[in-house]
């Protein structure tokens, strides 16, 4: 989170098509069934619990990017991301 905003990691659109980007409509209180397989979110290895050591501001005012990770990820406010895979929760391992 950044203040009151939930940040999500952008995981891209690989394999998403108009045929599988959204689940079919479902009845209330029913889990939708998506046609594509889920994508694993990358895990982060950090040397400090302080996010400022492994996150940096990116181009836009509310965009951040991980640094020195096996797969760096852009983090943006949840409400700004559409039609793309994303992750809210991450496995973070402290190393060193």
C-alpha positions as CSV (number, residue, x, y, z in Angstrom):
1,X,0.0,0.0,0.0
2,X,1.0,3.6,-0.5
3,X,-1.0,5.6,1.8
4,X,-4.7,4.6,1.2
5,X,-3.9,3.1,-2.2
6,X,-3.5,-0.6,-2.8
7,X,-0.6,-1.2,-5.2
8,X,-0.5,-4.2,-7.6
9,X,2.3,-5.7,-9.5
10,X,1.8,-5.7,-13.3
11,X,2.3,-9.2,-14.6
12,X,1.6,-8.6,-18.3
13,X,-0.8,-9.9,-20.9
14,X,1.0,-12.9,-22.3
15,X,-1.5,-15.6,-23.3
16,X,-4.6,-13.3,-22.7
17,X,-7.0,-13.0,-25.6
18,X,-10.5,-11.6,-25.9
19,X,-11.8,-15.2,-25.6
20,X,-10.1,-15.8,-22.2
21,X,-9.5,-12.5,-20.5
22,X,-12.8,-12.5,-18.6
23,X,-14.8,-15.3,-16.9
24,X,-18.3,-16.1,-18.0
25,X,-21.1,-14.5,-16.0
26,X,-21.9,-16.5,-12.8
27,X,-24.6,-16.6,-10.3
28,X,-24.2,-14.6,-7.1
29,X,-21.8,-16.1,-4.5
30,X,-20.3,-18.4,-7.1
31,X,-16.6,-18.4,-8.0
32,X,-16.1,-17.5,-11.6
33,X,-14.3,-20.1,-13.8
34,X,-11.5,-18.5,-15.9
35,X,-10.5,-20.2,-19.2
36,X,-6.8,-19.5,-18.8
37,X,-4.3,-20.9,-16.3
38,X,-3.1,-18.6,-13.5
39,X,0.4,-17.2,-13.6
40,X,2.6,-17.4,-10.6
41,X,3.7,-14.1,-9.1
42,X,7.4,-13.6,-8.8
43,X,8.9,-13.9,-5.3
44,X,11.2,-11.1,-4.0
45,X,14.5,-11.6,-2.2
46,X,15.4,-8.6,-0.1
47,X,18.2,-7.6,2.2
48,X,16.1,-5.3,4.4
49,X,12.5,-5.1,5.6
50,X,12.6,-1.5,4.5
51,X,10.8,-1.3,1.1
52,X,12.8,1.7,0.1
53,X,15.8,-0.5,-0.3
54,X,14.2,-2.7,-3.0
55,X,11.6,-0.3,-4.5
56,X,12.2,2.8,-6.5
57,X,9.8,5.4,-8.0
58,X,9.3,4.9,-11.7
59,X,8.0,7.2,-14.5
60,X,4.5,8.1,-13.2
61,X,3.9,9.8,-9.9
62,X,2.3,6.7,-8.3
63,X,4.4,4.0,-10.0
64,X,7.2,2.1,-8.4
65,X,9.5,-0.6,-9.6
66,X,11.4,-3.3,-7.8
67,X,15.2,-3.4,-8.2
68,X,17.7,-6.1,-8.1
69,X,15.2,-8.9,-8.4
70,X,15.2,-12.0,-10.6
71,X,12.2,-10.5,-12.3
72,X,11.6,-6.8,-11.6
73,X,8.0,-5.7,-11.4
74,X,6.2,-2.4,-11.8
75,X,3.8,-1.6,-8.9
76,X,0.8,0.7,-9.7
77,X,-2.4,1.8,-8.0
78,X,-4.9,-1.1,-8.3
79,X,-7.7,1.2,-9.8
80,X,-5.5,2.1,-12.8
81,X,-4.9,-1.5,-14.1
82,X,-7.2,-3.1,-16.6
83,X,-7.1,-6.2,-18.8
84,X,-3.8,-7.4,-17.5
85,X,-2.6,-10.0,-15.0
86,X,-1.6,-8.6,-11.6
87,X,-0.6,-9.7,-8.1
88,X,-1.5,-8.0,-4.8
89,X,0.3,-10.4,-2.4
90,X,4.0,-11.4,-2.7
91,X,6.3,-13.9,-1.2
92,X,9.2,-11.8,0.2
93,X,12.2,-13.6,1.6
94,X,14.9,-11.8,3.5
95,X,18.4,-12.8,2.5
96,X,21.9,-11.8,3.8
